[in-house]
């Protein structure tokens, strides 16, 4: 399986300690294969969900073999503070735009943020082959890696590094959600999705680094959610072609952007205001979590500095393109390497706090 295109993983980087590379690649392959099942090709939803259910079955088998407690570790996103500050990762307000707090989740339609609860899975049983592994996959998967090739090294990594199981289940929750949920009513709903699709990656990395303190986990969640948002905003056109819109519906209404505008690729004033707002929020999250990169020692810290700076650079490219992500997808190239290295070297210990609370 290729290990070159899953946005949230520093896969096999020369900065990654050699002793951790097998575990990182094992986690990556699990996530990449499950993501492909949910996202690639034209397999029907029932087949995708059945294949993901087989992945869930394999995770349960690992738990049984290793005697892992299914609910050990964090069962959801870490929240810090009290009351209004429970989600501390806030975004800059656009000049002249009033604050609008996300509405309550009541009244969502079934196609909006209707993901199953953590640990829930479709009722599907996978036939086991002679080697004890289930090999059937959705048409959208790579089709080259067997279940055993994915889960044998994953089980070894989980055992060797005492990794918690809930993050793996939350990743599967997110991939199942990708199949069934195509719209998000507000940022609170989108944030919940990110807590399943992105934050578990950072949590697992911190456990590998033996640095999974509550404070570090909160900073990691901010970085991972911020990177997920960066990926959403650079891929608006691609996701729309797949029938998905990650832009919160209430914010689209607030800024006067419609689904027809997105389908037509209209980069008008309303669109630019909306995406300016969304990129500011993503930047705020990355800024909030950035001190983690200075806390982690050695090459791991340098790896994270580059990851954060890469996300910030893509946001800068979106802005420099006038927020027109329809004509060309903002990406990083070889010419960005020196700039990212320079910014990582000069990365401050902290960024100014954002005054805006989404």
C-alpha positions, -999 to 999 in steps of 0.1 A, spaced: 0 0 0 12 34 -8 21 56 22 22 90 6 -13 106 7 -30 106 41 -30 142 52 -28 137 90 2 114 91 40 123 90 45 89 73 81 75 73 96 110 76 133 112 82 125 132 113 104 104 127 125 82 151 132 49 135 119 29 164 84 44 158 82 42 120 68 6 119 40 16 143 32 48 125 31 30 91 8 3 106 -16 29 120 -14 47 87 -22 16 66 -52 9 88 -65 45 85 -57 47 48 -74 14 39 -105 23 59 -106 58 44 -104 44 9 -133 20 17 -154 50 27 -143 74 1 -129 59 -31 -146 42 -61 -183 37 -67 -192 9 -44 -227 11 -29 -230 24 7 -241 -10 20 -209 -26 7 -188 2 22 -204 -1 56 -201 -39 56 -163 -36 48 -159 -11 76 -178 -35 99 -152 -61 91 -125 -37 102 -144 -32 134 -145 -69 139 -107 -71 135 -102 -44 161 -124 -64 185 -103 -95 177 -72 -75 187 -88 -65 219 -97 -100 227 -62 -114 219 -44 -87 238 -69 -84 267 -74 -47 260 -102 -30 276 -124 -15 249 -131 16 269 -96 23 281 -82 57 275 -102 87 261 -137 79 248 -141 113 231 -126 147 224 -109 163 254 -125 195 265 -108 220 287 -122 247 309 -158 254 320 -190 266 305 -184 288 274 -147 280 274 -152 242 271 -140 244 234 -109 266 237 -99 267 201 -113 299 188 -111 317 155 -105 353 145 -136 373 136 -136 388 102 -135 425 102 -171 439 104 -187 405 109 -208 400 140 -203 369 162 -228 342 156 -229 313 181 -236 279 167 -272 268 171 -282 238 191 -282 205 173 -319 198 176 -339 193 145 -311 180 122 -323 161 92 -312 124 89 -285 133 63 -269 159 86 -245 147 113 -263 115 119 -232 94 127 -235 64 150 -223 68 186 -188 58 193 -184 21 190 -216 16 170 -213 -3 138 -235 -17 110 -249 -52 115 -226 -72 92 -206 -103 97 -175 -110 76 -167 -145 65 -133 -156 77 -107 -172 54 -85 -201 63 -59 -178 78 -85 -164 103 -87 -130 86 -116 -114 67 -104 -104 33 -134 -90 16 -132 -53 10 -154 -26 -6 -147 -19 -43 -134 14 -32 -105 -1 -12 -70 -6 -26 -78 -43 -34 -41 -53 -29 -36 -55 9 -54 -83 27 -70 -78 61 -42 -98 77 -15 -76 61 -32 -46 77 -41 -59 111 -11 -81 119 13 -52 121 -13 -31 137 -18 -56 165 20 -57 170 21 -19 172 -8 -18 197 8 -45 218 44 -31 216 35 5 225 4 -2 247 -18 19 224 -54 26 235 -81 11 214 -108 39 215 -90 61 190 -91 33 164 -128 29 169 -134 66 166 -115 66 133 -139 39 121 -168 60 134 -156 88 112 -153 66 81 -188 52 86 -200 88 90 -184 97 57 -206 71 40 -239 83 57 -235 120 64 -231 145 36 -239 179 53 -232 196 86 -257 219 102 -232 239 122 -196 240 134 -205 221 165 -215 191 143 -184 195 121 -162 196 152 -177 164 165 -168 148 131 -132 161 134 -130 146 169 -135 112 152 -117 117 119 -86 137 129 -81 140 167 -75 103 172 -44 105 150 -28 130 173 -38 110 203 -21 79 190 10 98 181 13 112 216 9 77 230 38 66 208 58 95 220 49 87 256 36 122 260 -2 118 262 -9 142 290 -42 160 292 -27 193 282 -8 179 253 -39 160 241 -59 193 241 -32 210 220 -30 180 197 -68 181 192 -65 217 181 -38 209 156 -55 179 142 -89 196 139 -72 226 123 -54 204 98 -87 186 90 -103 220 83 -74 231 61 -79 199 41 -117 206 38 -112 242 26 -86 232 0 -108 204 -12 -142 221 -14 -146 214 -51 -134 178 -48 -157 170 -19 -187 187 -37 -181 163 -67 -184 134 -42 -217 148 -29 -202 162 4 -202 198 17 -183 203 50 -190 240 52 -214 244 81 -249 251 68 -257 279 92 -225 298 82 -233 294 45 -266 310 52 -251 337 73 -226 347 45 -251 342 17 -235 312 -1 -257 284 -15 -249 249 -26 -256 260 -62 -228 286 -58 -204 259 -48 -215 236 -76 -209 264 -101 -176 274 -85 -187 310 -79 -159 328 -62 -179 360 -55 -177 384 -26 -200 362 -4 -178 332 -10 -146 351 -3 -161 363 30 -172 328 40 -139 312 32 -120 340 49 -140 333 80 -133 295 78 -96 299 71 -93 323 101 -109 296 123 -85 269 110 -55 292 116 -67 299 151 -68 262 159 -33 257 145 -20 287 165 -37 273 197 -20 239 193 13 251 181 30 252 215 29 214 215 56 214 188 79 233 212 71 210 240 79 177 223 116 170 223 140 163 195 130 151 160 94 146 171 90 183 179 106 193 146 83 170 127 53 187 143 67 221 137 68 213 100 33 198 100 18 230 116 38 253 93 26 232 63 -10 238 74 -5 275 79 12 277 45 -17 261 27 -41 286 44 -18 314 31 -20 300 -4 -58 299 -2 -58 336 8 -33 345 -19 -55 328 -45 -83 352 -35 -101 322 -18 -107 306 -53 -103 270 -45 -124 260 -75 -99 267 -103 -69 252 -86 -63 232 -54 -39 250 -31 -10 226 -23 26 226 -12 55 220 -36 92 216 -35 97 253 -35 80 255 -1 104 233 17 130 259 25 103 284 36 87 258 59 121 249 74 129 285 81 95 291 97 98 259 117 132 271 130 118 305 140 85 292 153 74 312 183 66 295 216 30 308 213 8 329 190 -15 357 201 -48 344 214 -78 349 191 -106 372 204 -133 353 185 -151 323 199 -170 303 171 
